[in-house]
């Protein structure tokens, strides 16, 4: 099934230890690789929806760079 045309944002992470969650350390800093659509970055936390969002009108392939 396809998603309806709309505005979306995606977050992704690499679950290195297969525990089905993003592991975080001191102060909630991620210990596994993570990324967002548009390769958006936040200054002190996740990026805003606006910076990570995109308009989906048809099937599309996105590449998200994961980093620590």
C-alpha positions in Angstrom: 0.0 0.0 0.0 1.1 3.5 -0.7 0.9 6.5 1.7 -1.5 9.3 0.8 0.0 12.5 -0.6 0.9 14.7 2.3 3.8 16.2 4.3 6.0 13.7 6.2 9.2 13.5 8.1 11.2 10.3 8.8 13.5 9.4 11.7 15.6 6.3 11.6 18.2 4.5 13.7 20.4 1.5 13.5 19.5 -0.9 16.4 23.0 -2.3 16.8 22.1 -4.6 19.8 18.6 -5.6 18.5 16.7 -4.4 21.6 14.1 -2.5 19.5 15.0 0.9 20.9 17.4 3.7 20.4 19.9 3.4 23.3 20.9 6.7 24.9 23.6 7.5 27.4 24.2 10.5 29.7 21.8 13.4 29.1 19.8 11.3 26.5 22.6 11.4 23.9 22.1 8.5 21.4 24.6 5.7 21.6 23.5 4.2 18.2 23.6 5.7 14.7 20.5 7.8 13.8 19.3 10.2 11.1 16.3 12.2 9.8 14.8 12.8 6.4 16.6 15.7 4.4 19.6 14.7 6.6 18.3 17.4 8.9 20.2 18.1 12.1 19.1 19.6 15.4 21.2 22.0 17.4 20.5 20.4 20.8 18.0 17.6 20.1 16.1 16.4 17.1 15.6 18.7 14.2 12.3 20.5 13.7 9.5 18.8 11.7 9.9 21.7 9.2 13.5 21.0 8.5 13.0 17.2 8.2 9.7 17.3 6.3 9.1 16.7 2.7 6.0 16.6 0.5 5.1 13.2 -0.8 3.1 13.2 -4.0 4.2 9.8 -5.5 6.5 6.9 -4.7 9.9 8.2 -3.9 13.2 6.7 -2.7 15.0 8.6 0.1 18.5 8.2 1.5 19.1 9.0 5.1 22.7 9.3 6.4 23.0 7.7 9.8 25.6 9.2 12.3 26.4 9.2 16.0 
